[in-house]
Every structure is written in C-alpha cells, then in structure tokens.
Amino acid sequence: MVSSIEQSPLYDIKTSTVGPGYVSGQGAVQPLSGMDLAMKLHYIRLVYYFPSQALEGLTIINIKETMFNWLIHAYTPCGRFRKSDSGRPYIKCNDCGVRLIEARCNMSQDEWLESVDDDDARHKLLVPSQVLGPDLLYSPPVLMQLTKFKCGGTAIGMSWAHVLGDAFSAAAFINLWGQATNKQYPAQPLSMVHSINKAQNSKSPIQNPLSVKRVGPVNDHWVTFNNKKIETYSFFVSWVELTRLQSKICGDKDNQQIPPFESICTMIWQSVAKIKRNSVVKTVTICKKDPENSFEGNITNKTQTVKVVKTDVSVEELSPMELGMLIMNQAMDETNIIEEVMDSENELPDFLVYGANLTFVDLHDAPIYDLNIRGHKPIYINCTIDNIGDEGVVLVFPSRKDGSNGVRVSISLPENHISDVRSMLKKDWSLS
C-alpha cells in the first residue's frame, strides 16, 4: 500500500480547470430535488483504463479541445453551488468548469493492474478524492485526472458529486466526452431533472426512513467522518460462477430462482451477519435502477430506487433461499419518503444513504463500458462510492476482465471485517 508522498509512483502532477468552449448555461439556475440533496454527502469515483492507442498522438491541448466541446453539451456540472434565502442549495450555471489533474506514473499499466489485485486502494491514487466545501462557492462538483503510464496507456479518473445524479448519470456524463473525441454531439445538452416534490400537509411529522442515517449538520463542508476505517476489496464473478451460486442458493427448488444480483446480496448479507455476531444486521438497503422510469438525456438521482429489506429473524438462521426470497419480495421502496422528508422540514437534514445500513447497489446495467475514446473502449474499470456510513456498501457492476462476461463485486466495510468476509466467501461460496 502506498503510504506516503515519497513512495507515490505518480509524478509531474499539474492542475488546471476546463470549462465549456463558449458561454453555455451562463446565468441559468438549476434547482435540486430532495433526492439530490439526500445524496449530497456521497461521491462516485470511476477509474477507466485505456490502451495507449486511445490518446496516442494527442497533446494536452488537443485533449482539452475535446473537453471544451464536450462541456458545451453538459454544462450543468460545470456550475458552482449557491444557497437561496431559505438556505436550500442550488447550482448556478456559471461555466466555471471541471477541475483537471494531469499526472505521470513510473509503472506500466500492466504492472499497475497486477499490483491492484493485491491492493485495491491503489485505484484511489488515479481519481481525485476532494469533496465539496468548505469553500462551497468555489468547489467543483466534477474533477478528472489523466494519468499516463510509462507504456503509453492512460487512466482516466472521474470524481462525481452524487448530488448531481447517480452512477447512471455519471456514466452518461463522461460518455458524452467519448462522443466528443469522435466528433459526435447530442441534439440537446445533458440536463438535470429538477422537479421538486411539494411536501404534503400533515399534522404529524414524517418519520425518518429506515434507509438513511441523519448526521451533521455539515454546513458548507459536504463530508462526514467514519467511526471506523473503511477498506475496499473487489473480485470478479463470471456468469458460470453466478449460475453455480444461484444453484447453491435455490437447492432442489427448480421452480424458483433468485436473480444474479439478489443472489450476491444473499451471499454477502449472510456472510456479514455471521461475522458481526455482536451486532444485529437485520436491515439492508437495496439500490437498483427503476425499470419504470427512463431519464435518457438527463442527469438525475431518480434513475434508481432506494429500498429497505428488514427481518425480525436472525439472518444467520435463515436459509439462503429464504433470505433471497425476502430480498426479492419484501423490499420496501422509500424513494418518495426520502424526498418528502427532505422537502418537509424548514432546515434541510443531512443524511447518509450508502452505508446507513449495509447497502447493495446494482450497477450491472450502468453504461460504464460505453465510454469510447476515438474508437477504443476501456480495458478495465473500477467504481467506488466514497464517504459512506460504517455499515458498508457493496457495488455490483459490469466487468470485462480477461474478456470474460460477468460482474465485478466491490465490498467496502470496516477494515476489521474485510479479511473475515474474504475468508468466508472463499470457504462457504468458493469465491476468491
């Protein structure tokens, strides 16, 4: 693990800002929905690894030119946060741009990816880790990092403030850059879904949803701190392994089947519950793409639903099949309740969603591999959600490791649980 600046393999680091090539959203105001504000403490970090041919022959000036054209068609994330007289944040579309970091690495891309297998934290060196605030007026919600390996390959890291939208939106945003490198542009600029729910008049206060944890107030520094150090480890699961996992969960019940994502949730929920014997893990949060809503051409936090699954029975004592059916059939949708809470109070609460409970996020349909730089797709992608609660987060996203079809599972938990989870997944489920 890289533990100091002296040991860092990165050097020649430069920072600049890139905005739209001409005045785009200047003066426009972008309101934020209750769900946007509920997610404001979370950050999506994506790292794309590209072969040398993707950016071969391009100078940084050439690259910035493609970004100028890109951001003309996606100007809202180039804005900065302001507050209304009521204290509610909004985005002023002032074309201030995204922060761009350039760096070089003294390792080849192959050497780097081999080292990542033993140290998942290395990905974090290739994506900015900044958060919004404390100088909120000047903090960019999007930061990018271009890291050139000595072999010519490039890592493209993007830090995306979740207040702008979920992982589906983050992918849609950066995919537009890929289109710009191929001189293709959308008919309309990428915009935010900005409808704000009107709180219903009620004499009784709305209770906090089970899927969130109230923190703060954080004021203008949109970050919270964990009581425990969080560590992340990830592994690849092929479709063959997923099929075997489903068979093990369902046993001889051929007429019933637990889908792949719910099977992964079952396996990890029960494993974590067994490890945390002194803590009860009877409630989990499930975040999935909403099949009934399409927001193509928009960035939003409404693409995915936030549901909770709760049981009064010991998770360790339930069979995997019973737990899987519970996840499939008993999940309670709290998406609208979260928005109602955010819009019903005079002073906006500060919430953690990811990690308030053990949280499972289904991104296997996220178009992260659609990023196309001059005809080249990424050879590997890493995705994490940062600034999470102590209960941990599990992401399931597409993987093309070794050309195989399957998914990548990324588990972020308190560091004292990671080694136990790894051992249990290998022992009970034959997954490494």
Beta strands, then each sheet from edge to edge (+ up, - down):
strand 1: 10-18
strand 2: 28-30
strand 3: 43-50
strand 4: 80-83
strand 5: 89-93
strand 6: 98-105
strand 7: 142-148
strand 8: 154-161
strand 9: 191-192
strand 10: 213-215
strand 11: 230-238
strand 12: 283-289
strand 13: 298-299
strand 14: 304-310
strand 15: 332-333
strand 16: 350-352
strand 17: 358-362
strand 18: 380-386
strand 19: 393-399
strand 20: 406-414
sheet 1: 1+ 6- 7- 8+ 3- 18+
sheet 2: 2+ 5- 4+
sheet 3: 9+ 13+
sheet 4: 10+ 16-
sheet 5: 11+ 20- 19+ 17+ 12+ 14- 15+
end
